Amino acid sequence: MIAEVHKDDMVFGVFPFMSPSGLTRRWFETTRELLDGLEQTFDFLHDILIAHRDFSFAEVFLNFGSAQACVPDKSFFPPRPRSFRKFFDAQYFINDFELSVQYSPSSDPASRRVVGHPSARYGDDIEIYGKALAPEARLDEPYCPFKADVYQLGQEILLTFGRVTTLPGLVPLAERMASTDPSLRPSIAEALVTLCGIRLSTSDTLLDEMPRDAHGEYGWDEQTDGFDSAGPTTLEATFSPDTAVVVGLAPEDLLPNVKKFGLGTDAPLSVLSANPQT
């Protein structure tokens, strides 16, 4: 919140304008912006011992909405974002903490455990939980919520950027994060170090371009859309449900998200192992 405005017996909160759909649309124009968004997300999570427990890119808001409104009779997909990022730095805000837990810095790390799936406290059935769920959250045993957050973030990266070919270290990092074995997942701090290393090892030329195959969510095929070639390449998505790839999830686990994103539940899914290869 930017400020409070008091008038008579009323209090108004002033908030910055946010992108309405979180990081579920094409919010970036360059690879540099993509990495910046992921790094800010990584840096905030767990910094003050808060485990989100319900993470997805839809819960991350950008401090502006640069995409124009969709034109119903032209395309379902929004056109190229307007380039006014140069006027102020992009910032990312994480939302939706009603399922989160927070621990005191003086608490014993071994005591920072939860039991059950995130919305169990409200009596919700596990089958209606609509996001990637760490395997340990399906058991009736204590587990580390921070490791479960890492799993959800890894799954989000794989689902959204699993087909990016210009950042060769990104998918291996996300696969480690989405390992079915919590002990094999890096911490958020370790993942951030790796992500920063990916940025440093990427050439300035690639950082200033649109990442190739960036819009790979559920098997998007890239096509150029005729925008000015002098600017970043913008991709128009053509949906290919037969090539949908989900790492570490069984098809039945994906169904809630499939319904959410409008993919027919009879579409074939390619399910890959999320365990890192040694």
N, C-alpha and C positions, 0 to 999 in steps of 0.2 A: 504494500500500500504506500502510495506517495505522500498522502496527506489526509488529515481529518478536517472536515468543514462542519462547524457547529452553527445551527440556526434554531433559535428557540429551544424546543425540547427534542430536536432532531439532530442526528449525527450522520454526515455523509462521508463515505470513504471514496477517495480518489485513487483509481488504479490505472496503470498504463494499459494502452490498447494492446491486446494479444492476438496472435494468430488463432482463429477459432477452432482449428482442427489439430492442434499440436504438431508434432513432427510426423504426421501421416501424409502430408502432401509434399510437393517439391519446394521445400523452403530454401534450398541452396542453389547457387549458380556455379560454384566452383568446388573443386575438391578441398581447397583450403577452408571454405565455409562448412563443408560437411564435417571435416575433422574438428573444426572449432566447436560445432554443435555437440559432437560426441564428447569432446574433452570437457566442455563445461558441464555436461550431464554427469560424467564420471567424477569430476572433481567435487561436486556437491554431495552426491550420494555417500552416505556413511561418515561424512566429515564430522558431524556432531552426534555420532552414534544413533542415528535414526535409520531403521530398516523400513523401507517403503512397503514391501510385501504385496504390492498390487501394481507393479510397474509395467508400463508400455510406452511407446513413443507418443501415444495419444495423451499421455499425462504430462508431456513437456511442452510448454507454451513458449513461443517466440515473441519478443517484445514489439513486433509489428506484424501486420498482415500484408505482405507485398504482392500477393497474387490477386489478379482481377477476379471478379465474380465469374462463375461459369455461365456460358451462354447455352441454354438448353437445346436450341435447335442446331448447334454447331458441334459440340463435343461434351462428353461427360467430364472430361479432364480439363483442369484450369490451364490457361495459356501461360506463356513465359512470365516469371515474376518481374515486376518493375524494379529497375536497378536504382534504388535510393539508399542502399546500405551505406554508401559513403557519407551520409549525413550524420550517422551515429553508429556506435558499435552494437552489434547484435548481442542480445542477452537471452538466456534460456531459463525458464522458471518451471520447477517441478510442482505438480498439483496433486490433489486427491490423496490426502494422508489419513483418511478415517480408519484404514486398516493397519496403519503403521505402528511400530513400537519404538520407544526410545529408552536408552540405558544411561545411567550415570557414569561419568568417566571413572569413578572410584569402584564401580562394580567389577566383580570377578569375570573376566572374559568367558570362562567356562560356564557361567550362569546365564549368559545371554542366549537363551533358547526359547523356542515356542513349540507348540504342538498343534498339528492339524492344518488344514488349508486356510488361506487368509480370511475368508468370510464365515468360517465356522462359528465365530463368536456371535453371529447374528442368526444362527440356526440354518444357514443356507446349505443346500445339498452340494456336494463337491462336483456333481455332474453339470451344474448350471454355471460353474465358475468359467468365465469366458476368456481367460488369458493363459499364456504358457505357465504351466505349474511344475515346479521342481518335483522330481520323483519322491523325495523324502517328505514332501508336504502331504502325500497321500497316505502316509503311515501314522500310526498312533504313538509315535516316539518323538522325544525332543530333538529339535534340529536347529541349526544356526540360521536365523532369518537373513543375515547378511549374505551368506552363500546362496540362499534362494533368490535374493535380489540379483546377484551376479548371473544366475541362470536365466532369469527373465530378461535381463538386458542383453545377454548373449543371444538369446532366441530372437529378440527384436532386431538386432543387427543382422542376423542371418536371414530373417524373413524379408527385410527391407533392402539390404545391401549384399546379399549372398552372391550376386552375380557380378559385382564390381570387379573388373579385371585390371584396373590401374592402381590398386592398392593391395599388392599381393600378401601383405601381412595381416590384413583386416579379418579375413575369413578364418585363418588359423587361430587368431586370438579369440574370435567369437565362438569357435568350436570348443576351445578350452573352457570358456566361460559357461557354455551350455552342456558341459559334460554331465552325464547322469550320475557320476561319482562326485559328491561335494568336495572331497579331499583333493581332487584334481583341478578344481576351479581356482583361478587366481583371485586374490582379493581385489577390491576396486582400485586400491592404490597401485597394486602390481599391474593391473590392466591399463591404468592411466600411463604408467611408465612405458609400457609396450606401445600404446597408441601414440605417445609423443615420439617414440623412436621411429614409428612408421612415418610420421610427418617429416622428421629429419632426413629420412632415407628417400623421400619422394622429391623428385626434381621440381624446381620452381615452375617449369613449363607445365607439368602435369597438375601441380597445385592450382594453377590459374585457369585450368580447363574444367569443364563439366566432367565428373567421373563417368567413365564408360560403363554402360549397363547399370547405371546407378539406380534406376527405378525397377528393380528386379522383384518387387513384392508379388508373390504368388505367380511368378513366371511372366513378367512383362517383357515384350520384345521391343527393342528400341527402333525408332524411325526418326529421321530428321524431319522437322516440320516447317522448314522454309524461312526461319527467322534469319536476321542479318548474320552472315557468317563471320563478321568481324568481332562479334560478341561471343560469349560462351555458347557452346552448342546446347540447344534445348531439345529434349526428346519427347516424342509423342508416343503414348503407350498403346499397344495392341495386346489384348488379353489372350493368353494361351493357357487355359486351365490344365491341358494335358501335360504341361511341363512344370506344374507347380512343385516346388521343392520345400520340404519342411524337415529340418534337421533335429533329430532326437525326439520327435513326437510320433506317436501312432496316429493313423487317420482318425480314429474315434476321439482322440484327445483334441484334434484340430477342429472338429465339427462346430463347436460354439463360435470360433473365430471365422470359420468358413461362412456360417450363416450371417455373421456380423458384416462381413465384407461382400456378401452377395454372390459368392461362388456356389454353384449348385453342388449339393452334397454328394452327387453321383460322379463328380469329376475325379479322375484318377490322380493319386498323389504319389510322389516319389519320396520315400522315407529313408533318410540316411542316418548312420550312427553319428552321435555327437561326441563319442569318446575320441580323444586325440590319438593319433597313430604314433607308435614308437618305433 
